[in-house]
Amino acid sequence: MPSSPSSSLISGFEMIAGGEDHPVIRVSGLRTRFGQQVVHDGVDFSVAKGEVMGLVGGSGTGKSVLLREIVGLMEPTEGRIEVLGRDTRQLSERERIALQARWGMLFQDGALFSSLTVLENIQVPLKEHTSLPRDLIEEIARVKVAMVGLGSEAGDKYPSQLSGGMRKRAGLARALAMDPEILFLDEPTAGLDPIGANAFDELIGNLQKSLGLTVVMVTHDLDSLYAICDRIAVLVDKKVVVGTIDDLLKQDHPWIHDYFHGPRGRAAGAARG
């Protein structure tokens, strides 16, 4: 019996999707089910140190679910997730907390505490995970504010006093508070106008290079994919296809083809030359 189009597509990408001897993140045989609904069924991919990996897919493919499973906010039905060499399902509570301190996450809405100022928000993980003196924690928070391109006056403001773009940057500053090795981003440019989105992409790219970060980014923004991603993981048919944009442009899977060759895809490609 001939293989299905989706199985041929997946097998054709095995060499592209894998190959890292010591990946920072490895997902193997992942299966996610909600009742009778199967969202992921045999998801396998890895992320290399220093790589920027985009994660895309159509509505209902479980992009944010997968991200939350990787960071331990949700439990997959089956499979193995390794982050920084540790199986996330085989950790004690103490080990889990220690591992989570090695990455930062920017949620789609910033997830800032509304009753705390920007500086106080940034200090939360430092107070939770370190025993640094208070004055040093405050100084680190101010450095992070500057690092994400916010003026010093933003540090004393509350989230409600900030624009959407400024809240994103404040959330990013908090995600960077612990000098993480990995940065997870969930729809970082959602709700931003094109100028703000481009500026945020540039900021992420500059931080990745200067800090040597590994970045995993859920996004629907084709401009972001073209601007900063080394590879892209596409969730289709409950599995994942991974490759560079050039690799994915050659694929004939209907969703992948329409996504990258549609009007928005062509515009994003043309903008990046």
Secondary structure, 3 states (H helix, E strand, C coil): CCCCHHHHHHHHCHHHHCCCCCCCEEEEEEEEEECCEEEEEEEEEEECCCCEEEEEECCCCCHHHHHHHHCCCCCCCEEEEEECCEECCCCCHHHHHHHHCCEEEECCCCCCCCCCCHHHHHHHHHHHHCCCCHHHHHHHHHHHHHHCCCCHHHHHCCHHHCCHHHHHHHHHHHHCCCCCCEEEEECCCCCCCHHHHHHHHHHHHHHHHHHCCEEEEECCCHHHHHHHCCEEEEEECCEEEEECHHHHHCCCCHHHHHHHHCHHHHHHHHHCC
